[in-house]
Amino acid sequence: MEKRTRETYFYPKLRGKRNELGYSLEDMANLLGISKDCYFRKEKGKTDFYLCEVRKILLLFNMNFEDIFFTRSVNQKVDNDKRNGESNE
């Protein structure tokens, strides 16, 4: 089983977009109906987002899932798997 690392589960694009649009941690927590600390842990990747939370964030930011939640390392792995003929299907 792959060890979870901070880099793998940290969402820098989410944080960047949140800051760009002027939303605080508290604003995001209120949007999702959770505590500020809970939201902070999710954004840092220490706990997972629920699908309904992801949907609210994407609607608020008017962005696609890949634009916010995929990191370069994930995209790079998918590309490498495709080049090597591997498939997750």
OpenMM code with the backbone's topology and positions (N, CA, C; nanometers):
from openmm import Vec3, app, unit

residues = "MET GLU LYS ARG THR ARG GLU THR TYR PHE TYR PRO LYS LEU ARG GLY LYS ARG ASN GLU LEU GLY TYR SER LEU GLU ASP MET ALA ASN LEU LEU GLY ILE SER LYS ASP CYS TYR PHE ARG LYS GLU LYS GLY LYS THR ASP PHE TYR LEU CYS GLU VAL ARG LYS ILE LEU LEU LEU PHE ASN MET ASN PHE GLU ASP ILE PHE PHE THR ARG SER VAL ASN GLN LYS VAL ASP ASN ASP LYS ARG ASN GLY GLU SER ASN GLU".split()
positions = [
    Vec3(0.0847, -0.1188, 0.0000),
    Vec3(0.0000, 0.0000, 0.0000),
    Vec3(0.0887, 0.1244, 0.0000),
    Vec3(0.0529, 0.2199, -0.0833),
    Vec3(0.1311, 0.3424, -0.0946),
    Vec3(0.1151, 0.4283, 0.0297),
    Vec3(0.2273, 0.4749, 0.0810),
    Vec3(0.2251, 0.5605, 0.1990),
    Vec3(0.1753, 0.6987, 0.1601),
    Vec3(0.0813, 0.7520, 0.2360),
    Vec3(0.0307, 0.8865, 0.2117),
    Vec3(0.1347, 0.9877, 0.2558),
    Vec3(0.1612, 1.0810, 0.1685),
    Vec3(0.2554, 1.1864, 0.2021),
    Vec3(0.1852, 1.3199, 0.1946),
    Vec3(0.2438, 1.4166, 0.2574),
    Vec3(0.1858, 1.5508, 0.2562),
    Vec3(0.1706, 1.6012, 0.1133),
    Vec3(0.2710, 1.5783, 0.0304),
    Vec3(0.2671, 1.6263, -0.1075),
    Vec3(0.1534, 1.5614, -0.1861),
    Vec3(0.1307, 1.4331, -0.1653),
    Vec3(0.0284, 1.3606, -0.2392),
    Vec3(-0.1116, 1.4123, -0.2073),
    Vec3(-0.1362, 1.4497, -0.0841),
    Vec3(-0.2716, 1.4847, -0.0438),
    Vec3(-0.2912, 1.6311, -0.0054),
    Vec3(-0.1966, 1.7139, -0.0355),
    Vec3(-0.2112, 1.8566, -0.0098),
    Vec3(-0.2643, 1.9211, -0.1373),
    Vec3(-0.3544, 2.0155, -0.1233),
    Vec3(-0.4204, 2.0766, -0.2386),
    Vec3(-0.3759, 2.2218, -0.2580),
    Vec3(-0.2572, 2.2443, -0.3130),
    Vec3(-0.2079, 2.3816, -0.3291),
    Vec3(-0.2930, 2.4641, -0.4249),
    Vec3(-0.3533, 2.4014, -0.5243),
    Vec3(-0.4381, 2.4759, -0.6182),
    Vec3(-0.5646, 2.5258, -0.5489),
    Vec3(-0.6174, 2.4450, -0.4589),
    Vec3(-0.7359, 2.4848, -0.3827),
    Vec3(-0.7031, 2.6052, -0.2950),
    Vec3(-0.5943, 2.5964, -0.2247),
    Vec3(-0.5532, 2.7072, -0.1375),
    Vec3(-0.5273, 2.8341, -0.2192),
    Vec3(-0.4583, 2.8182, -0.3312),
    Vec3(-0.4273, 2.9325, -0.4163),
    Vec3(-0.5517, 3.0001, -0.4705),
    Vec3(-0.6472, 2.9206, -0.5177),
    Vec3(-0.7710, 2.9763, -0.5722),
    Vec3(-0.8527, 3.0422, -0.4616),
    Vec3(-0.8564, 2.9792, -0.3450),
    Vec3(-0.9290, 3.0367, -0.2309),
    Vec3(-0.8712, 3.1740, -0.1966),
    Vec3(-0.7399, 3.1825, -0.1894),
    Vec3(-0.6749, 3.3105, -0.1588),
    Vec3(-0.6960, 3.4126, -0.2695),
    Vec3(-0.6866, 3.3679, -0.3939),
    Vec3(-0.7066, 3.4568, -0.5088),
    Vec3(-0.8453, 3.5211, -0.5063),
    Vec3(-0.9450, 3.4435, -0.4672),
    Vec3(-1.0828, 3.4937, -0.4643),
    Vec3(-1.1180, 3.5628, -0.3323),
    Vec3(-1.0238, 3.5620, -0.2379),
    Vec3(-1.0442, 3.6339, -0.1124),
    Vec3(-1.1258, 3.5605, -0.0081),
    Vec3(-1.1330, 3.4280, -0.0182),
    Vec3(-1.2066, 3.3498, 0.0814),
    Vec3(-1.1131, 3.3060, 0.1929),
    Vec3(-1.1576, 3.3229, 0.3157),
    Vec3(-1.0790, 3.2790, 0.4313),
    Vec3(-1.1102, 3.1320, 0.4607),
    Vec3(-1.0318, 3.0744, 0.5490),
    Vec3(-1.0608, 2.9382, 0.5945),
    Vec3(-1.1998, 2.9324, 0.6570),
    Vec3(-1.2327, 3.0361, 0.7318),
    Vec3(-1.3635, 3.0417, 0.7974),
    Vec3(-1.4767, 3.0519, 0.6947),
    Vec3(-1.4567, 3.1295, 0.5887),
    Vec3(-1.5573, 3.1394, 0.4819),
    Vec3(-1.5849, 3.0020, 0.4211),
    Vec3(-1.4779, 2.9299, 0.3916),
    Vec3(-1.4928, 2.7980, 0.3298),
    Vec3(-1.5597, 2.7001, 0.4263),
    Vec3(-1.5207, 2.7061, 0.5511),
    Vec3(-1.5818, 2.6192, 0.6520),
    Vec3(-1.7316, 2.6460, 0.6625),
    Vec3(-1.7694, 2.7729, 0.6637),
    Vec3(-1.9111, 2.8078, 0.6709),
    Vec3(-1.9876, 2.7582, 0.5483),
    Vec3(-1.9270, 2.7701, 0.4309),
    Vec3(-1.9883, 2.7211, 0.3082),
    Vec3(-2.0173, 2.5713, 0.3177),
    Vec3(-1.9235, 2.4980, 0.3757),
    Vec3(-1.9363, 2.3523, 0.3828),
    Vec3(-2.0092, 2.3047, 0.5085),
    Vec3(-2.0354, 2.3964, 0.6003),
    Vec3(-2.1051, 2.3592, 0.7232),
    Vec3(-2.0185, 2.2795, 0.8197),
    Vec3(-1.8890, 2.3111, 0.8219),
    Vec3(-1.7955, 2.2437, 0.9114),
    Vec3(-1.7152, 2.3486, 0.9878),
    Vec3(-1.6370, 2.3036, 1.0845),
    Vec3(-1.5557, 2.3985, 1.1614),
    Vec3(-1.4362, 2.4444, 1.0784),
    Vec3(-1.3806, 2.5552, 1.1187),
    Vec3(-1.2619, 2.6100, 1.0529),
    Vec3(-1.1462, 2.5102, 1.0612),
    Vec3(-1.1286, 2.4488, 1.1774),
    Vec3(-1.0211, 2.3503, 1.1948),
    Vec3(-1.0409, 2.2289, 1.1043),
    Vec3(-1.1643, 2.1852, 1.0917),
    Vec3(-1.1945, 2.0717, 1.0050),
    Vec3(-1.1623, 2.1054, 0.8595),
    Vec3(-1.2019, 2.2244, 0.8160),
    Vec3(-1.1702, 2.2644, 0.6788),
    Vec3(-1.0194, 2.2714, 0.6583),
    Vec3(-0.9472, 2.3288, 0.7542),
    Vec3(-0.8021, 2.3407, 0.7445),
    Vec3(-0.7378, 2.2028, 0.7272),
    Vec3(-0.7834, 2.1046, 0.8046),
    Vec3(-0.7291, 1.9687, 0.7934),
    Vec3(-0.7575, 1.9091, 0.6559),
    Vec3(-0.8738, 1.9395, 0.6009),
    Vec3(-0.9078, 1.8887, 0.4674),
    Vec3(-0.8206, 1.9536, 0.3608),
    Vec3(-0.8032, 2.0833, 0.3685),
    Vec3(-0.7219, 2.1541, 0.2694),
    Vec3(-0.5756, 2.1087, 0.2772),
    Vec3(-0.5291, 2.0763, 0.3950),
    Vec3(-0.3923, 2.0281, 0.4138),
    Vec3(-0.3777, 1.8806, 0.3784),
    Vec3(-0.4910, 1.8120, 0.3562),
    Vec3(-0.4854, 1.6717, 0.3179),
    Vec3(-0.4792, 1.5748, 0.4338),
    Vec3(-0.5036, 1.6238, 0.5531),
    Vec3(-0.4997, 1.5353, 0.6695),
    Vec3(-0.6283, 1.4551, 0.6832),
    Vec3(-0.7374, 1.5077, 0.6308),
    Vec3(-0.8643, 1.4340, 0.6220),
    Vec3(-0.9205, 1.4548, 0.4821),
    Vec3(-1.0066, 1.3655, 0.4410),
    Vec3(-1.0620, 1.3704, 0.3060),
    Vec3(-1.1851, 1.4590, 0.2972),
    Vec3(-1.2064, 1.5157, 0.1789),
    Vec3(-1.3287, 1.5880, 0.1499),
    Vec3(-1.4379, 1.4874, 0.1144),
    Vec3(-1.5598, 1.5171, 0.1521),
    Vec3(-1.6754, 1.4413, 0.1043),
    Vec3(-1.7094, 1.4923, -0.0351),
    Vec3(-1.7715, 1.4074, -0.1137),
    Vec3(-1.8070, 1.4447, -0.2500),
    Vec3(-1.8964, 1.5685, -0.2528),
    Vec3(-1.9912, 1.5791, -0.1606),
    Vec3(-2.0797, 1.6960, -0.1566),
    Vec3(-2.0010, 1.8243, -0.1275),
    Vec3(-1.8927, 1.8140, -0.0506),
    Vec3(-1.8083, 1.9299, -0.0221),
    Vec3(-1.7295, 1.9703, -0.1471),
    Vec3(-1.6789, 1.8714, -0.2168),
    Vec3(-1.6050, 1.8982, -0.3403),
    Vec3(-1.6956, 1.9695, -0.4398),
    Vec3(-1.8174, 1.9211, -0.4524),
    Vec3(-1.9130, 1.9814, -0.5460),
    Vec3(-1.9390, 2.1285, -0.5116),
    Vec3(-1.9588, 2.1589, -0.3843),
    Vec3(-1.9819, 2.2981, -0.3425),
    Vec3(-1.8624, 2.3872, -0.3760),
    Vec3(-1.7436, 2.3351, -0.3528),
    Vec3(-1.6222, 2.4123, -0.3821),
    Vec3(-1.6108, 2.4390, -0.5319),
    Vec3(-1.6341, 2.3370, -0.6121),
    Vec3(-1.6238, 2.3532, -0.7576),
    Vec3(-1.7267, 2.4520, -0.8102),
    Vec3(-1.8466, 2.4478, -0.7560),
    Vec3(-1.9501, 2.5434, -0.7976),
    Vec3(-1.9128, 2.6855, -0.7566),
    Vec3(-1.8617, 2.7010, -0.6353),
    Vec3(-1.8213, 2.8330, -0.5867),
    Vec3(-1.7102, 2.8913, -0.6735),
    Vec3(-1.6115, 2.8092, -0.7069),
    Vec3(-1.4960, 2.8551, -0.7833),
    Vec3(-1.5200, 2.8511, -0.9339),
    Vec3(-1.6308, 2.7901, -0.9758),
    Vec3(-1.6625, 2.7743, -1.1181),
    Vec3(-1.5456, 2.7088, -1.1923),
    Vec3(-1.5014, 2.5961, -1.1378),
    Vec3(-1.3862, 2.5252, -1.1939),
    Vec3(-1.4161, 2.3763, -1.2025),
    Vec3(-1.3331, 2.3046, -1.2771),
    Vec3(-1.3432, 2.1597, -1.2894),
    Vec3(-1.2660, 2.0915, -1.1780),
    Vec3(-1.3027, 1.9674, -1.1526),
    Vec3(-1.2360, 1.8876, -1.0500),
    Vec3(-1.0851, 1.8835, -1.0722),
    Vec3(-1.0446, 1.8558, -1.1943),
    Vec3(-0.9030, 1.8429, -1.2259),
    Vec3(-0.8255, 1.9722, -1.2004),
    Vec3(-0.8918, 2.0852, -1.2206),
    Vec3(-0.8263, 2.2147, -1.2037),
    Vec3(-0.7903, 2.2441, -1.0588),
    Vec3(-0.8614, 2.1832, -0.9667),
    Vec3(-0.8415, 2.2118, -0.8249),
    Vec3(-0.7759, 2.0950, -0.7505),
    Vec3(-0.8240, 1.9751, -0.7735),
    Vec3(-0.7857, 1.8632, -0.6875),
    Vec3(-0.6781, 1.7714, -0.7433),
    Vec3(-0.6462, 1.7809, -0.8719),
    Vec3(-0.5363, 1.7006, -0.9252),
    Vec3(-0.4070, 1.7772, -0.9087),
    Vec3(-0.3070, 1.7071, -0.8629),
    Vec3(-0.1754, 1.7672, -0.8523),
    Vec3(-0.0919, 1.7230, -0.9716),
    Vec3(0.0166, 1.7880, -0.9910),
    Vec3(0.1048, 1.7524, -1.1021),
    Vec3(0.1514, 1.6079, -1.0904),
    Vec3(0.1804, 1.5635, -0.9687),
    Vec3(0.2293, 1.4269, -0.9501),
    Vec3(0.1229, 1.3244, -0.9892),
    Vec3(-0.0035, 1.3524, -0.9620),
    Vec3(-0.1110, 1.2618, -1.0011),
    Vec3(-0.1243, 1.2619, -1.1521),
    Vec3(-0.1289, 1.3795, -1.2134),
    Vec3(-0.1389, 1.3882, -1.3593),
    Vec3(-0.0199, 1.3210, -1.4253),
    Vec3(0.0982, 1.3392, -1.3697),
    Vec3(0.2188, 1.2816, -1.4260),
    Vec3(0.2124, 1.1291, -1.4188),
    Vec3(0.1625, 1.0744, -1.3087),
    Vec3(0.1503, 0.9296, -1.2947),
    Vec3(0.0522, 0.8747, -1.3967),
    Vec3(-0.0609, 0.9404, -1.4158),
    Vec3(-0.1592, 0.8964, -1.5140),
    Vec3(-0.0974, 0.8970, -1.6533),
    Vec3(-0.0266, 1.0039, -1.6868),
    Vec3(0.0391, 1.0120, -1.8177),
    Vec3(0.1425, 0.9011, -1.8340),
    Vec3(0.2212, 0.8765, -1.7298),
    Vec3(0.3222, 0.7706, -1.7362),
    Vec3(0.2572, 0.6335, -1.7527),
    Vec3(0.1476, 0.6097, -1.6807),
    Vec3(0.0763, 0.4833, -1.6925),
    Vec3(0.0237, 0.4635, -1.8345),
    Vec3(-0.0277, 0.5696, -1.8942),
    Vec3(-0.0790, 0.5605, -2.0314),
    Vec3(0.0333, 0.5278, -2.1286),
    Vec3(0.1486, 0.5915, -2.1104),
    Vec3(0.2633, 0.5660, -2.1986),
    Vec3(0.3145, 0.4231, -2.1846),
    Vec3(0.3030, 0.3701, -2.0644),
    Vec3(0.3511, 0.2340, -2.0383),
    Vec3(0.2456, 0.1278, -2.0688),
    Vec3(0.1288, 0.1719, -2.1176),
    Vec3(0.0224, 0.0791, -2.1541),
    Vec3(-0.0550, 0.0243, -2.0364),
    Vec3(-0.0392, 0.0855, -1.9189),
    Vec3(-0.1126, 0.0417, -1.8017),
    Vec3(-0.2484, 0.1084, -1.8005),
    Vec3(-0.3458, 0.0390, -1.7433),
    Vec3(-0.4801, 0.0928, -1.7346),
    Vec3(-0.5410, 0.0561, -1.6025),
    Vec3(-0.6227, 0.1454, -1.5490),
    Vec3(-0.6932, 0.1196, -1.4235),
    Vec3(-0.8332, 0.0682, -1.4480),
    Vec3(-0.8669, 0.0405, -1.5713),
    Vec3(-1.0022, -0.0038, -1.6049),
    Vec3(-1.0189, -0.1510, -1.5837),
] * unit.nanometer
topology = app.Topology()
chain = topology.addChain("A")
for resn in residues:
    res = topology.addResidue(resn, chain)
    for name in ("N", "CA", "C"):
        topology.addAtom(name, app.Element.getBySymbol(name[0]), res)
